[in-house]
Protein backbone atom coordinates (compact mmCIF):
# COMPACT_ATOMS: atom_id res chain seq x y z
CA UNK A 1 0.00 0.00 0.00
CA UNK A 2 1.38 3.39 -0.98
CA UNK A 3 -0.15 6.79 -0.40
CA UNK A 4 1.36 10.21 -1.03
CA UNK A 5 0.50 13.78 -0.17
CA UNK A 6 0.80 16.56 -2.72
CA UNK A 7 1.99 20.08 -1.99
CA UNK A 8 -0.61 21.81 0.18
CA UNK A 9 -1.79 25.40 -0.26
CA UNK A 10 -3.65 26.07 2.99
CA UNK A 11 -5.12 29.51 3.43
CA UNK A 12 -3.24 31.94 5.66
CA UNK A 13 -6.30 34.16 6.04
CA UNK A 14 -7.32 34.43 9.71
CA UNK A 15 -10.67 32.99 10.68
CA UNK A 16 -13.35 34.81 12.59
CA UNK A 17 -13.14 34.56 16.36
CA UNK A 18 -16.15 32.24 16.38
CA UNK A 19 -14.63 29.89 13.78
CA UNK A 20 -11.29 29.83 15.63
CA UNK A 21 -13.12 28.88 18.82
CA UNK A 22 -14.83 26.05 16.95
CA UNK A 23 -11.46 24.71 15.74
CA UNK A 24 -9.98 24.97 19.22
CA UNK A 25 -12.91 22.95 20.59
CA UNK A 26 -12.36 20.31 17.89
CA UNK A 27 -8.71 20.01 18.94
CA UNK A 28 -9.70 19.67 22.59
CA UNK A 29 -12.21 16.99 21.64
CA UNK A 30 -9.55 15.06 19.70
CA UNK A 31 -7.12 15.18 22.62
CA UNK A 32 -9.82 14.01 25.04
CA UNK A 33 -10.66 11.12 22.72
CA UNK A 34 -6.99 10.12 22.62
CA UNK A 35 -6.85 10.06 26.43
CA UNK A 36 -9.94 7.84 26.61
CA UNK A 37 -9.19 5.53 23.69
CA UNK A 38 -5.37 5.52 23.51
CA UNK A 39 -4.11 6.41 26.97
CA UNK A 40 -0.42 6.26 26.11
CA UNK A 41 -0.40 8.85 23.34
CA UNK A 42 -3.24 10.76 25.02
CA UNK A 43 -1.09 11.40 28.09
CA UNK A 44 1.72 12.62 25.85
CA UNK A 45 -0.64 14.95 23.97
CA UNK A 46 -1.99 16.51 27.17
CA UNK A 47 1.50 17.67 28.11
CA UNK A 48 2.39 19.25 24.76
CA UNK A 49 1.03 22.81 24.31
CA UNK A 50 -0.89 23.52 21.09
CA UNK A 51 -0.99 26.93 19.38
CA UNK A 52 -2.64 28.45 16.32
CA UNK A 53 -0.29 29.52 13.53
CA UNK A 54 -1.53 30.79 10.17
CA UNK A 55 2.02 30.96 8.74
CA UNK A 56 2.37 27.18 8.37
CA UNK A 57 0.45 25.12 5.81
CA UNK A 58 -0.62 22.25 8.09
CA UNK A 59 1.03 21.62 11.46
CA UNK A 60 4.50 21.69 13.02
CA UNK A 61 6.42 20.71 16.14
CA UNK A 62 9.86 21.37 17.57
CA UNK A 63 9.42 18.99 20.48
CA UNK A 64 8.32 21.79 22.80
CA UNK A 65 4.92 22.63 21.33
CA UNK A 66 2.54 21.78 18.49
CA UNK A 67 1.44 24.54 16.12
CA UNK A 68 -1.37 24.17 13.60
CA UNK A 69 -3.10 26.16 10.89
CA UNK A 70 -6.80 26.38 11.84
CA UNK A 71 -7.82 26.34 8.17
CA UNK A 72 -6.13 22.96 7.76
CA UNK A 73 -7.63 21.55 10.96
CA UNK A 74 -11.11 22.66 9.91
CA UNK A 75 -10.90 20.45 6.83
CA UNK A 76 -10.23 17.29 8.86
CA UNK A 77 -12.75 15.02 10.54
CA UNK A 78 -12.52 13.89 14.18
CA UNK A 79 -10.51 10.74 13.45
CA UNK A 80 -8.05 12.61 11.24
CA UNK A 81 -7.49 15.23 13.96
CA UNK A 82 -6.66 12.45 16.43
CA UNK A 83 -4.19 10.99 13.95
CA UNK A 84 -2.55 14.38 13.34
CA UNK A 85 -2.09 15.15 17.05
CA UNK A 86 -0.64 11.69 17.68
CA UNK A 87 1.64 12.14 14.66
CA UNK A 88 3.03 15.40 16.09
CA UNK A 89 3.66 13.72 19.46
CA UNK A 90 5.64 10.89 17.91
CA UNK A 91 8.21 13.17 16.26
CA UNK A 92 9.82 14.25 19.57
CA UNK A 93 9.20 10.81 21.10
CA UNK A 94 11.55 9.47 18.42
CA UNK A 95 13.99 12.39 18.94
CA UNK A 96 13.45 13.73 15.42
CA UNK A 97 13.89 17.41 16.43
CA UNK A 98 17.30 16.73 18.02
CA UNK A 99 19.05 14.19 15.81
CA UNK A 100 18.79 15.39 12.21
CA UNK A 101 22.54 16.19 12.35
CA UNK A 102 22.63 18.48 9.34
CA UNK A 103 20.77 16.14 7.00
CA UNK A 104 18.23 17.59 4.54
CA UNK A 105 15.29 18.74 6.67
CA UNK A 106 12.47 17.97 4.23
CA UNK A 107 13.86 14.55 3.35
CA UNK A 108 14.44 13.69 7.02
CA UNK A 109 10.90 14.82 7.81
CA UNK A 110 9.49 12.61 5.06
CA UNK A 111 11.47 9.64 6.39
CA UNK A 112 10.09 10.25 9.87
CA UNK A 113 6.55 10.46 8.50
CA UNK A 114 6.84 7.06 6.83
CA UNK A 115 7.78 5.56 10.22
CA UNK A 116 5.15 7.37 12.28
CA UNK A 117 2.27 6.93 9.86
CA UNK A 118 2.96 3.21 9.62
CA UNK A 119 3.02 2.89 13.41
CA UNK A 120 -0.19 4.86 13.93
CA UNK A 121 -1.99 3.01 11.16
CA UNK A 122 -0.97 -0.38 12.55
CA UNK A 123 -2.11 0.68 16.04
CA UNK A 124 -5.43 2.02 14.74
CA UNK A 125 -4.93 5.46 16.29
CA UNK A 126 -7.34 7.75 14.45
CA UNK A 127 -7.38 7.82 10.66
CA UNK A 128 -4.56 9.13 8.50
CA UNK A 129 -5.59 12.22 6.50
CA UNK A 130 -5.89 11.56 2.78
CA UNK A 131 -2.47 11.66 1.15
CA UNK A 132 -0.29 11.01 4.23
CA UNK A 133 3.07 9.41 3.41
CA UNK A 134 2.56 5.68 3.84
CA UNK A 135 4.32 2.87 2.00
CA UNK A 136 4.97 -0.68 3.14
CA UNK A 137 7.61 -0.98 0.42
CA UNK A 138 9.57 2.08 1.51
CA UNK A 139 9.16 1.16 5.19
CA UNK A 140 10.63 -2.30 4.63
CA UNK A 141 13.40 -1.02 2.33
CA UNK A 142 14.53 1.35 5.07
CA UNK A 143 14.37 -1.27 7.82
CA UNK A 144 11.52 0.52 9.60
CA UNK A 145 13.79 3.32 10.88
CA UNK A 146 13.92 7.02 10.05
CA UNK A 147 17.64 6.85 9.28
CA UNK A 148 17.26 3.81 7.07
CA UNK A 149 14.35 5.28 5.13
CA UNK A 150 16.23 8.56 4.74
CA UNK A 151 18.95 6.67 2.91
CA UNK A 152 16.60 4.94 0.46
CA UNK A 153 14.71 8.12 -0.44
CA UNK A 154 16.06 10.12 -3.40
CA UNK A 155 17.90 13.35 -2.67
CA UNK A 156 15.58 16.34 -2.68
CA UNK A 157 17.79 18.18 -5.19
CA UNK A 158 17.80 15.19 -7.55
CA UNK A 159 14.12 14.25 -7.44
CA UNK A 160 11.41 16.63 -6.28
CA UNK A 161 8.55 14.14 -6.54
CA UNK A 162 5.95 16.63 -5.37
CA UNK A 163 5.15 14.54 -2.27
CA UNK A 164 5.12 16.56 0.91
CA UNK A 165 5.28 15.35 4.51
CA UNK A 166 2.13 15.87 6.54
CA UNK A 167 3.73 18.51 8.75
CA UNK A 168 6.95 20.33 9.56
CA UNK A 169 9.23 18.67 12.10
CA UNK A 170 11.54 21.47 13.15
CA UNK A 171 14.92 21.26 14.87
CA UNK A 172 14.75 21.65 18.63
CA UNK A 173 17.45 24.31 18.59
CA UNK A 174 19.73 25.31 21.43
CA UNK A 175 23.11 23.92 22.40
CA UNK A 176 23.99 20.21 22.40
CA UNK A 177 23.42 20.29 26.15
CA UNK A 178 19.95 21.79 25.61
CA UNK A 179 19.10 19.09 23.10
CA UNK A 180 20.33 16.35 25.44
CA UNK A 181 18.11 17.82 28.16
CA UNK A 182 15.14 17.82 25.79
CA UNK A 183 15.72 14.17 24.92
CA UNK A 184 15.98 13.28 28.63
CA UNK A 185 12.73 15.10 29.40
CA UNK A 186 10.96 13.21 26.63
CA UNK A 187 12.14 9.90 28.02
CA UNK A 188 10.52 10.84 31.32
CA UNK A 189 7.28 11.74 29.52
CA UNK A 190 7.29 8.46 27.65
CA UNK A 191 7.92 6.45 30.82
CA UNK A 192 5.12 8.21 32.71
CA UNK A 193 2.65 7.86 29.83
CA UNK A 194 3.50 4.17 29.41
CA UNK A 195 2.95 3.52 33.10
CA UNK A 196 -0.43 5.28 33.03
CA UNK A 197 -1.52 3.36 29.93
CA UNK A 198 -0.35 0.05 31.40
CA UNK A 199 -2.37 0.63 34.57
CA UNK A 200 -5.45 1.19 32.38
CA UNK A 201 -4.72 -1.92 30.33
CA UNK A 202 -4.25 0.16 27.19
CA UNK A 203 -0.59 -0.40 26.31
CA UNK A 204 -0.47 -2.64 23.24
CA UNK A 205 2.37 -5.06 22.58
CA UNK A 206 3.58 -2.90 19.69
CA UNK A 207 3.70 0.28 21.78
CA UNK A 208 5.31 -1.61 24.67
CA UNK A 209 8.14 -2.66 22.32
CA UNK A 210 8.49 0.92 21.11
CA UNK A 211 8.66 2.24 24.66
CA UNK A 212 11.33 -0.33 25.46
CA UNK A 213 13.41 0.83 22.51
CA UNK A 214 13.01 4.50 23.48
CA UNK A 215 13.81 4.01 27.17
CA UNK A 216 16.32 1.17 27.02
CA UNK A 217 18.21 1.41 23.74
CA UNK A 218 21.02 -0.98 22.86
CA UNK A 219 24.61 0.12 23.26
CA UNK A 220 24.81 3.25 21.11
CA UNK A 221 27.50 2.20 18.64
CA UNK A 222 27.01 5.49 16.80
CA UNK A 223 28.29 7.42 19.82
CA UNK A 224 31.28 5.10 20.02
CA UNK A 225 31.97 5.64 16.33
CA UNK A 226 31.81 9.43 16.75
CA UNK A 227 34.13 9.37 19.76
CA UNK A 228 36.50 7.08 17.92
CA UNK A 229 36.73 9.49 14.99
CA UNK A 230 36.73 12.71 17.01
CA UNK A 231 39.66 11.65 19.18
CA UNK A 232 41.77 11.24 16.03
CA UNK A 233 41.54 14.89 15.07
CA UNK A 234 43.09 17.96 16.58
CA UNK A 235 40.76 20.53 18.05
CA UNK A 236 41.65 23.13 15.46
CA UNK A 237 38.72 25.23 14.29
CA UNK A 238 38.39 28.13 11.91
CA UNK A 239 36.04 31.08 11.50
CA UNK A 240 36.97 31.34 7.81
CA UNK A 241 34.21 28.87 6.94
CA UNK A 242 31.11 28.62 9.16
CA UNK A 243 29.78 25.29 10.38
CA UNK A 244 26.96 24.55 7.90
CA UNK A 245 25.04 22.43 10.37
CA UNK A 246 24.14 25.47 12.50
CA UNK A 247 23.56 28.17 9.87
CA UNK A 248 19.87 27.21 9.57
CA UNK A 249 19.53 27.84 13.31
CA UNK A 250 20.90 31.37 12.92
CA UNK A 251 24.21 30.51 14.64
CA UNK A 252 27.55 31.38 13.08
CA UNK A 253 29.98 28.85 14.56
CA UNK A 254 33.48 27.85 13.50
CA UNK A 255 34.04 24.72 11.46
CA UNK A 256 36.80 22.18 11.88
CA UNK A 257 39.90 23.48 10.16
CA UNK A 258 41.01 21.96 6.88
CA UNK A 259 43.95 20.10 8.43
CA UNK A 260 42.15 18.77 11.49
CA UNK A 261 41.40 15.26 10.24
CA UNK A 262 42.97 13.23 7.47
CA UNK A 263 41.58 10.39 5.39
CA UNK A 264 39.20 7.80 6.86
CA UNK A 265 38.41 4.40 5.39
CA UNK A 266 35.03 2.76 5.92
CA UNK A 267 35.10 -0.95 5.00
CA UNK A 268 31.55 -2.15 4.35
CA UNK A 269 30.94 -5.88 4.57
CA UNK A 270 28.63 -6.87 1.70
CA UNK A 271 28.57 -10.60 2.36
CA UNK A 272 25.20 -12.33 2.39
CA UNK A 273 24.72 -12.01 6.16
CA UNK A 274 24.65 -8.19 6.13
CA UNK A 275 21.10 -6.99 5.45
CA UNK A 276 20.11 -3.80 3.57
CA UNK A 277 18.66 -2.09 6.69
CA UNK A 278 22.02 -2.43 8.44
CA UNK A 279 23.81 -1.02 5.40
CA UNK A 280 21.33 1.87 5.34
CA UNK A 281 21.88 2.65 9.01
CA UNK A 282 25.61 2.62 8.56
CA UNK A 283 25.27 4.90 5.54
CA UNK A 284 23.53 7.49 7.72
CA UNK A 285 26.42 7.41 10.19
CA UNK A 286 29.01 7.77 7.42
CA UNK A 287 27.22 10.92 6.29
CA UNK A 288 26.93 12.26 9.85
CA UNK A 289 30.61 11.52 10.51
CA UNK A 290 31.56 13.46 7.39
CA UNK A 291 29.41 16.38 8.49
CA UNK A 292 30.67 16.38 12.08
CA UNK A 293 34.38 15.73 11.58
CA UNK A 294 35.12 17.03 8.08
CA UNK A 295 37.82 14.49 7.08
CA UNK A 296 40.00 15.43 4.13
CA UNK A 297 38.70 12.35 2.30
CA UNK A 298 36.38 9.41 2.93
CA UNK A 299 37.04 6.05 1.30
CA UNK A 300 34.12 3.64 1.09
CA UNK A 301 35.54 0.21 0.32
CA UNK A 302 33.02 -2.57 -0.19
CA UNK A 303 34.11 -6.18 0.28
CA UNK A 304 33.09 -9.77 0.76
CA UNK A 305 35.87 -12.32 0.22
CA UNK A 306 37.69 -9.62 -1.79
CA UNK A 307 37.39 -5.89 -2.41
CA UNK A 308 34.47 -5.39 -4.79
CA UNK A 309 34.28 -1.61 -5.10
CA UNK A 310 36.05 1.55 -3.98
CA UNK A 311 34.51 5.05 -3.88
CA UNK A 312 36.21 8.26 -2.73
CA UNK A 313 34.53 11.42 -1.43
CA UNK A 314 36.17 14.76 -0.77
CA UNK A 315 35.01 17.50 1.60
CA UNK A 316 32.66 19.03 -0.95
CA UNK A 317 31.23 15.75 -2.25
CA UNK A 318 27.91 14.14 -1.31
CA UNK A 319 28.42 10.67 0.12
CA UNK A 320 26.37 7.81 -1.31
CA UNK A 321 26.40 4.28 0.10
CA UNK A 322 25.68 1.68 -2.58
CA UNK A 323 26.48 -1.95 -1.66
CA UNK A 324 28.54 -4.15 -3.98
CA UNK A 325 29.28 -7.86 -3.61
CA UNK A 326 27.47 -10.66 -1.80
CA UNK A 327 29.83 -13.60 -1.30
CA UNK A 328 31.85 -14.83 1.68
CA UNK A 329 33.96 -12.74 4.07
CA UNK A 330 37.71 -12.07 4.37
CA UNK A 331 39.42 -9.10 5.99
CA UNK A 332 43.00 -9.60 4.83
CA UNK A 333 42.26 -8.39 1.26
CA UNK A 334 41.01 -5.13 2.73
CA UNK A 335 44.28 -4.29 4.43
CA UNK A 336 46.26 -5.48 1.41
CA UNK A 337 44.15 -3.17 -0.75
CA UNK A 338 45.34 -0.19 1.30
CA UNK A 339 48.96 -1.18 0.74
CA UNK A 340 48.52 -1.81 -2.97
CA UNK A 341 46.84 1.55 -3.54
CA UNK A 342 49.01 3.63 -1.20
CA UNK A 343 46.10 4.63 1.02
CA UNK A 344 47.28 5.83 4.44
CA UNK A 345 44.18 6.59 6.54
CA UNK A 346 44.10 7.92 10.07
CA UNK A 347 41.60 5.16 10.90
CA UNK A 348 39.81 2.12 9.45
CA UNK A 349 36.20 1.45 10.40
CA UNK A 350 34.50 -1.86 9.52
CA UNK A 351 30.81 -2.66 9.39
CA UNK A 352 30.67 -6.43 9.63
CA UNK A 353 29.38 -9.43 11.55
CA UNK A 354 32.99 -10.51 12.27
CA UNK A 355 32.12 -14.02 11.10
CA UNK A 356 35.58 -14.61 9.65
CA UNK A 357 39.01 -15.81 10.81
CA UNK A 358 41.02 -14.25 7.97
CA UNK A 359 42.03 -10.94 9.58
CA UNK A 360 45.38 -10.45 7.89
CA UNK A 361 48.10 -8.18 9.27
CA UNK A 362 47.17 -5.40 11.69
CA UNK A 363 47.59 -1.99 10.00
CA UNK A 364 49.49 0.95 11.46
CA UNK A 365 46.29 2.96 12.00
CA UNK A 366 43.54 2.36 14.60
CA UNK A 367 40.75 -0.06 13.67
CA UNK A 368 37.13 0.01 14.85
CA UNK A 369 34.93 -3.05 14.23
CA UNK A 370 31.20 -2.23 14.30
CA UNK A 371 29.79 -5.73 14.61
CA UNK A 372 26.37 -7.29 14.17
CA UNK A 373 27.61 -10.74 15.18
CA UNK A 374 30.73 -11.76 17.07
CA UNK A 375 32.16 -9.46 19.75
CA UNK A 376 35.88 -10.22 19.55
CA UNK A 377 38.69 -9.48 17.12
CA UNK A 378 42.47 -10.07 17.35
CA UNK A 379 43.15 -6.33 17.21
CA UNK A 380 41.31 -3.04 17.21
CA UNK A 381 38.22 -1.98 19.17
CA UNK A 382 34.92 -3.85 18.84
CA UNK A 383 31.51 -2.29 19.43
CA UNK A 384 28.24 -4.13 18.94
CA UNK A 385 25.53 -2.65 16.72
N, C-alpha and C positions, 0 to 999 in steps of 0.2 A: 504494500500500500504506500503510495506516495502522494503527498499533498503539498502545494506551494502557495505562497502568499505574494501577490503582486505589490508593486509600490503603492503606498496609500497616500491619498491626498485628503486628509481630514481637515475640516474647517477650523480656522483659528479665530473665528468670530465668537466673541463672548455670548453666552446664553443670557436669558433674562434671569433675574434672581429666583423666580419661581421654578424655572426649568433646572437651574443649578441645584436647587434644594431637592428636586425630584431625583436627580442623578446621585446626589450624596446619599439619599435614602436607599437607592438601589444598591449602592456600594455597601452600606451598612447591613442591608438584608443579605447580600452575598457573603459577607464575613460571618454573620450570625449562622447562616446555613452551613458554612465550613466548620464552625465550632461544633455544631450539633451532629453533622454527618461525617466529618473527617477531622476528628479532634486534634490529630497531630499537626496538620498544616493550619487548622483553625487557630490553635494557640500561637503559632508563629505569626499568623496574619494579624492577630490582635495586638501584637507588640511592635508592629511596623507602621509608623505614621503614614497616612495617605493624604496627598495634596492635589488640588486642581492645578493644571498647567496647560494653557492653550498653545504654548510654543512648541509642544511635541506632537507628533502625529497620532500616537496611540498611547503608550505608557512607557515608564522608565523607572529604573532603580539604580542606586549606587550602594546598596547594602545598608543605608541608613534611613531611607524613606522610599515610598512608592509615589510617583507622580503620574497623573493620568489626564488625558484630554477629555473633558465631559462630552464633547460631540462624538467621540469614538465610543465611549461607554454607553451613551444613549442608544447606539445602534446594535448593542448586544442584548441577548436575552439573559435570564437569570443564571442558567447553567454556564453560559459563556463567560459571564462576569466572575463566577466562582473559579473557573479554569484560569482566567487571566490573573486574578489575585494570587492563586496558588503558584502560577508560573513565575510571577515576580518574586515570591518568597523563596523559590528554589534557586534563583541565581546566587544570592549571597550564601545560602546554605551550602552550595557547592563551591564557594569561594571565587566565583567568577569575577567580582569587582576587584579582587586583590591579586590575581595570579595570571593576568593576561601577558605580562612580561614583554611589552613592546610589540606583540603580534598585532596584525591587522584587526582593528576593533570590530568592524562589521562582520568579517569572516569568523572571528572568535565568537561573536554574539550568535551568529547563525549556527555554529557548531553546538553551542550551549543550548539553543532552542531545540535542536534535534534530540538531545538527551532528555531535556525536561519534558517536552511534549510527549515523547514516548512513555516516560515514567507516569505522567499524569493520566494518559490515555489507558495504559495498562491497569492503573489503580482505579479507574472510573471516577476520577475527581472532576466534576463538572463536565462540560463539553467543549472541545477545542473550537474556537472561532473558525469559520470557513477560511481556508487558505493557510492555516498555521503550518510551519515547517515540520513535516512528519514523513519519514521514509524508513521502512524496515531495512531496505538495502543499504542505505547510507549508514544507518545505525550499526549494522553488523560489520560493514567494511571498516568502520572506525573503532571497532571493539567496544562500542557502547560508552565511550568516554569522550569528553569535550576535546581533549588534546588529540586523540586519535582521529576523530571526525574532522577536526581542523586540518589535519594533514591530508585527508583524502578529498577535501573540497578544493575546487580550482581557486587560484589566486584571484582576488577581486580585480586587479588590474588586467588580468588575462581574459577573464570571462565574467562580465557583468550579466548574469542570467535573468536579471529583473526580479528575482525572488528576494523579498525582504524578510528579516526576522520580525516576530510579532511585536517586539518592543525594543527599547534601547537599554542595554546593560552597560552602565557607565563605570569607569574606574572609581575605586573608593577614595583615591587621592591621599594626601598626607605623606609622611615619611614612612620608611619601611617599618619602623617601630609602631606607628599608628596603624598600619595595615595588619601587622601581627596582632595588635590589640583587638582590632575589628574581627579578625578570624577567631580569636579566643572567645570573644563575646558571643559570636554566633554558635560556637560549640556548646556554650552554656545554654543558649536558647534551645538548641536542638535537643540537648539532654533533658531539659525541663519539659519540653513539649512531648517528647517520647514517653517520659514517665507518666505524664497526665493521660496520654492516649492509651497507654498500656493499662492503667488503672480502670479505664472505661471500657476496656476490651476492644479498642478500635485501632490497634497498631497491627497492620497486616504483616505477613511474612516478608513481602517485598520491601516495605518501608523499614522494617526491623533490620534487614540486611543493609539497607542504605545508611541507617543511623549508625550501625556498627562500623561501616567504612568511614563515615565522617568523624566519629569520635575515637575510633581505635584503628587508625591507618597502619599499614605495614611499615616496616623500616623505610624511611624516605630516601631511596637511593639517589633521587635527583639532588637532594641537599648534599649528599656525600660527593656526588659528581661535581657540583659547583665548588665545594670546598677544595676538592682535589685540584681543580683547574685554577682556582683563585690563588692558592698558595704557591703556584708556580710563577706567578707574575710579580713584578715589582709594583709598588703602590704609586707609580708615577701617573699623574693626571694632568690634563691640559685644558685651558680655557679657550684655546684656539678653535676647537671644534666642540660644540655643545653635545651633551648626551641626548641622543634622539629619543630615548625612551621617556624622557620627562618633559619634552617640549610641549606635548599636547596638554600637559597639566599646568602649563604656564610657568614652569621652573627652568631656569637656565643654569644647568649644572655642568661641571667639567666632565669630559670623557677620558677614558683610559688613553694614555699617550701612545703614539705609534710604535714605540719600542718596548712597551710593557710586557707583551707576551708573544712568543714566537709561534712556530707551526705546531699544530695539534693533529694527531692521526686518530680517527675513529674507525676501528675495524668492526664491521657489521657482519655477524654470522648469518648466512643465508641458507644454512642447511635445513633439511625438511622439518626439524623439530622447532624452529623459530617461526611463530605465527605472525601474520600481517598486523594484528593489533599491537603486538610487542614492537615490531619494526616502526609502526606509526608513533607509538609513545616515545621511542628513542629518538625518532626524527624531530619531535617537538623539543626535546632537550638539547639536541645538537643546535637547533636554531636559537634557543634561549641562551645557550653557552656562548654562541657567536655574538649575540647581542650584548650579553653581560660583560664578557671578557675581551672582546675585540682582538682575537689572535691574528697574527699577520697572515696566516693561511690555515684553512681547514682541509685535510685530506679525508675523504670518505672512501675507504677501501673495503669492498665487499668480497666475501670469501666463503667457501665451503671446504673442500679438501685442497683447494688451491685458490689463488686470487682470481676473481672473476671480473672485477671491474674496479676502476680507480677514477674518482672525480675530485677536482681541486676547486676551492672557492676562496677568493680573496676577500678583503675587507668590504668591498663595495658590491660583492656578488650576493645573489639570493640563493640560499642553500635549498637543495631539493634532495630528498631521500628516496631512491628508487631501487629496490632490491634486485640483485642479480645472483643467479646460481640456484642451488637446490639439492646438492649431493650430500656427501659425508662431511666430516669436520677434521681439520688439521690446522694447528697454529704455527708450526715451524715455517710454512711458506710465507706467512705474513711478515715475520721478522726478516726472512731472507729477501723479501720484496723491497723492504726499506734499504737494505744494503745494496741490492742490485740497482736501485734507482736513486741512490745518494740522497735519500730523505732522512733528515736529522731532526726529528720532532722534539719538543720539550716534554711531551707525554704521549703515551699510547693508551687509548680507551677501547675496550672490547665490549660489545654486546653479544652474549653467548650463553649457552646452557652449561658450558664447561664439560660437556660429555666427550672428552677426548684426552688421550695420554701423550699426544705428539705436540709438546710445547716448544721444542726447539731451544735455542740459546737465549738466555735473558739479555735484553737490550741494555744499552747504557742509560736510557731514560726511564722514568717511573712508568709503571703499568697499573691500570685500574681495570679489574674484571667486573662488569655488571652482569650478574648471573641470574638465569631463570631456573637453574638446575642444581648442580653441585656447588658446594660452598668452600672448596679448597683449591689452591693452585700452588705450584712449586715456587712461584715468586710473584711479586706484586701484591696489591691490595684487592680483596674480594668483597663486594657488597651485593646482597641479594635484592633482586627486583621484586 
